[in-house]
Amino acid sequence: MADIAITDSQTTGAKWGPIHLAPGISKRNMSMYVLGFVFVMLFSTFVPQAQPFILTEILRIPAEEQGRLSGMLGMAQTIVGLIMPSIWGTLSDKTGRRLVYAIGFLLAASGIVLYPLASSVVVLFFFRMIFAAGSNASNTMSNTLLADYIDNRDRGMAFGITSFAGGIGALLTVFLFLRLPSIFQNTGASAINAGRYTFWIVAALGVLAAILMLTGLLGKTRQQAEEKRSSLQIARIALQAAASNPGISLAYGVNFVASGAISVVGTFFTLWIVTYGVTQAGRSSAEALAQAGMIIGISQIMGLVASPIFGVLSDKIGRIRAVTLATGLTAVVFMATLLIANPLSGVMIALGLCIGFVQISGVITGGALIAQYAPEAVRGSVMGFYGFCGALGIMLAFLLGGWLFDNWTYQGPFVLAAVLSGVVCAWGLAVDRQMRRKAV
């Protein structure tokens, strides 16, 4: 059942597979849009995962200092993520999505080119923030274009498909690009040059992505082209839209908790297993890390499986009900970590499957929800603030989650994500009832 108060468009454009496109959107536009998700996730996962090579081989950072430094670099990127989404969203409302999308890829490519040239930690922070600004632009536009390109009835399915494409980008990072330094070294390159060649190949893909977005995506929609408001007016109206529409407000809340939940898994899941293995199970860090890597790999594969499922659910049961279901499941699964006494046991594999299945659910259902309710004229600004809320959630996961991990229990960050998800689940139930009362 579709959500009340939203009427599907009766006039649609072409079809891209099973997906109905918005009027004026071609199959080529849609193909480039999906390909853009592959590039976005490839770059987003490559830099943090390839970063230890830079810290070890180029900057010669001691191993015992790399964890703290990696966290600080991630925090710096998050701070950029707090500042930039509204800027990119408002700019895209005035200039068009594809230009900001291309600028984002070029900025990200610039940061990737410079990263292996860093001569100090301070310089590395600066290069990471350049990359972060570009990565944030492309992420914001990839989410914004969902509402521009897809007919309302199929936005959930489309978000599932594009999330699956993003998963392919992440797998390319793991199984291809992270192997390049070893390949280059085996052919005689020094460790430093092997790292630089790898980063520069990925940067070249960033330039290619920018060209593809500029030539393959649609320019302004008709309503965008007619928009004459100032940037400040657009931002103000976007905030007013959130205040007056409970669907938009709920979407902001969903992205806050969903982004934080993903950050909890990415930051503390491995740390929990490795810390327990070394301090309480007598295993070496390499053995514990190998166990953690296996479980994380299982979780990522389950994320690929879950992406189209939650996308279809968003279309079939309604966007508000879908986010309510997603956050409810996240709350239950993440709270279940308290039942795990030994994260090296076989039970942890089963939990890893469940965590992998639910961790992406809030992002997918929340993305479909905000795409449904965001007004076209100020969609970029609304999506920009949506991304801002996600960055706030990541910040909370880093700060409060880290404190809970150190001072309470290893499962503390997961309990935090579970409680917040439970709150948004209750919020979703209330919004669903409110919408239905208005429809009567």
N, C-alpha and C positions, 0 to 999 in steps of 0.2 A: 504494500500500500504506500502510495506516495505521501509525502508530508502535506498536511493541509496548508492552505494559503499560498501554495505555489502551483501555478498552472503550466503544464508543459507547452512548449512552443508547438504550434500547429504547422508552422512552415519551417521545414528544415532543408539543409543543403544536401550534399552528396553523402554517401556512406563510405566509411573506411573499415572494411571488414564488417563486424556486427554493430559498429558505432555510428550513430547518426551525427553528422557534423552540423555546426551552425551555418546559417545562410552565408554564402560568400567564401567559405573555407573549402579549399581544394584538398584532394587526397595527398598531393605533394606537400601542402602546408602541414597536414597531419603527420605525414611520414617524417618530416624534418623536426616536428615537435617531439615525437617519440624518440628520435635519434638524439635530440638535445638532452633528454633524460639520461641516456647512456653516458654522454660526455660529462654531465653535471656530477653524477655519482662517481665516475672514474676519477675526476680531479679531486673531489671531496675526500675520497678514501686514499688516494695515492700519497698525498703530502704527509698526513700524519703517520701512515704506515711505513713510508720510506724514510721518514725523519730520523729514526735511530741510526741509519747508515751515515747520515750527515753528521750527527752528533759524535759518532764513534770515529769515523775515518777522516773527516775534514776538520772538525773543531776539537777532536780529542777530548771530549768530555768524559770523565770517569763514570763507570757504569752505575755507581751508587748515587750519582747526581742526576742521572738522565730521567728518572721517574718524575722527580719534582719539577725539573725543567720542562719536560713534556707537558705536565699539567699547567704550568704557567703559560706556555705557548698556546695551549688550547684555550685558556682563559682569555688571552689577548684576542684570539679569534672570536670568542664569544662576545667580548666587549664591542668589537667591530660589528658583530651581528645585532647588537642592541641599537646601534646608531644608524646603520645604513638602510634597513628595509624600508622605512618610511620615505627616505630620500629617493631610493630607486623606484618605489611605487609611484610616488608623486611625479617624478621625472617621466616615467613611462606613460602616465596619463596625458602628459603634454607632448611627448615626442614620439610615442609609439613603443610597443613592446620589443620589437626585433632589434632596434638600435641599442636599447639598454642591455638586452640579452647579449648582443655581440660585444659591447663594451665590457661586460662582465667576463666573458671568455678571454678577451685580450688582456684585461687586468690580471686575471688568474694566471694566464700564460706568462705574463711578465714576472709575477712573483715566483713561478716555478723556475724560470730561467735564472733568476737571481739567487734562489735558495742555496744551491751548491757553491755559490761564489762568496758566501758570507765569511767574513774574516773574524767575527766575534759574535758572542751571544746577543749583544745589543743590536747588531746589524741583522742578525737572524730574526729577531723580533720584528724589526721594521719590514723585512721581506715577507714575513708571515702575515702581517697586517695588510700588505698590498694584495697578497693572494686572497686573504679573507674578504676584502672589499669586493674583488671580482667574483669570487665564489658566491658571495651573498647576493650579488646582482643576478647571476644566472639562476640561482635557486629561487629567488623571488619571482623572476619572470616565468620560470617553468611552471610554478604553481598558478600564477596569474593567467597564463594562456589557457589553462584547463577550462576556465569559464568562458573565455573568448571563443574557443574553437569547438566545444562539444555541446550538443543539444542537451538540455537539462535531464532528459530521461535516461541518458547513458553516461552521465559524468562519473558515477561510482565505478562502473565497469572500466571506463577510460583511465581513471586514477589507478585502478588495480593493474591495468596493462602497462601504464607508464612506470609504476613502481617496480614491476617485474623487469622493465627495461633498465631501470636504475640498478637493480640487482645484478644484471649482466655486466654493467659497468664496474661494479664492485668486484665481481669475480675476475674480470679482465685485469684489474689491479693485482689481485692475489696470485693468479696463475700465469700471468704474462709479464707485466711491467716490473714487479718486484723481483723477478728472476733475471732481469737484464744486467744488473751489476755483476752477478756471478758469470754470466755469459761473456761479458766484455773482459772481465779479468782473465777468464780462461783463454782468451785470444791474445793476451799479452798486455792489456791496458792496466795502468796503475789503479789502485783502489779509488783515488780521488777522481781520476778521469772517468772511470767506470760509472761512478755516481753522477758526475756531470753529464755524461752522454745520456744516461737514463732520464734524468730530469729534462734535458733539452729535447729528447724525443717526445716526451709527454707534452712539453710546452708547444711543440710544433702541432700536436693534435689540437691544442687550444686555439691556435690561429686558424686551423682548418675548421674547427667548430664555429668560430666567429663568422667565417666566410659563408658557411652553410646556413647559418641562422639569418644572415643578412639577405641571402639570395633565395632562401627557401620558405621563409615565414612571410605571412601577410603583414603589410604595414598597418596603419591605423584602421580600426573599424570605422564605419561611417559615423557613429555617434562620438567616437573619440575625436575624429577630425573636426566635428562641429563644436567640441567642448571649448568654451571661451573663459572659463573660470581661472582665477589665479591659482598658483600652487598652494597658497595658504588656505584659500577657500576650499580647494579640493580636499586637503588634509582635514579641515574642520568638518566638512560634510561627511567624510568617511567616518570620523569619530561619532558624529551625530547618528549615522546609520547604525552603528553598533549599539548606541544607547537606545534607539527606538525599535530595533529588531532583535528579539531574543535569540533567533537563530545565529546571527552574526556574533553576538556576545558569547553564546555557547561554543561556537567554533573557536573563538579566541582561547577560551578555557581549555578546550580539548587539545589544541596545539601546545599550550603551556605544559600540560601534564604529559602528553605523548612525547614531545621532544625531550623532556626531562627523563622519561622512562627509558628512551633509547640511549641517552647519555649514561644513565645508570648502568645499563647492560654493557655498553662499550667501555666504560671506565672501571667499574667495580667488579664485574663478573670474573674476569681473569685475575684481578688483584685478590679477590676472595679465595679462589682456588690455589693460587701460587702461595699466598701468605700462609694459608692453613697447611699446605703441603710441606713447606719449609719449616715452619715453627712448631707444628703439632704432629705431623706424620713422618718426619725424618727424611723426607725426600729432597733431592737436589732441586734447585730452581729450574734446571732444564727439564727434569722429569715432570715437575708440577706444571710447567709451562706447556709441555707437550700434551698433558691431559686437558688443560684449559683450552688449548688450540683445537683439540678434537671436538670439545663440547661447543665452542663458539662456531666452528664450522657447521655442526649440525643445526645450530640455531639459525645461521644465515640461510641455509637451504630451506628450513621451515618457513623463513620469512618470504622466500620466493613462492612457496606453495600458498601461503596465506594471502599474498597480495591480490590475486584475482578473485579469491573467495570473498574477501571483505569488500572489494569493489562491486561485485555483483550484489552482495547483501545490501549495500547502500542504495542500489537502484530498486531492489525488490521489496524491502521492508520500510523504506523511507530513511532519509539522511539522519534525522534526529534519533530515531530508534536505533540506527546502526551505530552512532557514536555512543549511545547509552550502553548497548551491548558490548562494544569494544572496550570501553573504560571499565565496565563491570568485570569482564573477563580478565583484564589487566590487573585489577585490584585483587581478584582471587588468586591468580597465578603468582604474582609478585609477593603477596602475603604468605604464600605457601613456602617461600624460602626459609621461614622460621622453623619449618618442620625438618629441615636438612641439618643434621648434626655433623655429617662428614661429607663435604663437597667433592671428595674423591671417590665416593661410592657410586654404584650403578644407578641408584635412585636419581643422582644428579643428572644423568643422561636424559632420563624421562622428563625431569624438570626443565632441562635445556631445550627439549623439543617444545614443551609448552610455552616457555618464555619466547622462543624464536617465533612461534605462531602468533602470539598476541602482541609482541613489542611493536610491530609495524601497523597494527590494526587502527590505533588512534590517529596516526598520521594519514592513513588512507581515507578513513571515514570522515575525519575532520576536514581534509582537503576537499572532499566531495560536498560537504555541508557548506563551507565558505564559498565554494564556486557556485552553489545554487543561490545563495542569498545576496552575494556582493553585487551592488548596482553596477551596470556596465560603465556609466560615466565616470565613476570614481573607483573602479575595480582595482586599479593599481595601488591606490592609497590604502584601500581596505586590506588587500593582500600584503602590503608592506607592513601594516600593523599586526596582521596575523603572524608574519614572520618574526616581528619584534616580540610577540608573546612567546613564541617558541624559544627565542634566545633567552628570555627571562627564565623559562623553565630549565634550560640547560645550565644557566648560572646558578640557580638554586640547587640543582643536582650536584654541581661541583662543590659548592660551598657547604651547604647543610649536609648533603650526602657524605662528603668527606669527613666532616666532623662526627657524624653518627658512626661511620666506619671505624674511626680511630678511638672514639670515646664510649661507644655503647656496644655494638655487635657488628660483625661483618655483614650481616643481612640488613643493617640499618638503612642504607640507601634504597634498598628494594621495598622496605616497609614504608619509607617516605613516599615513594612512587605509588604504592598501593593505596595509601590513605588519600592522597590527592586524587587518584583515579576514582576512588569510591565517592569522593565529594562531587566530582564532575558527573559521575553516573547518576547520582541523586538529582543533580541540577538538570540533567537531560530528561529524567522522568518528569520533573516539574514543568519544563518547557514543553514537552510533548502534551501534557494535560492542558497547559495554557493555550496552546495552538488549537487543540480540539474544542475547547470551550468557545473560543472565538469563532470557530467555524459553524457552531450550532446556531 
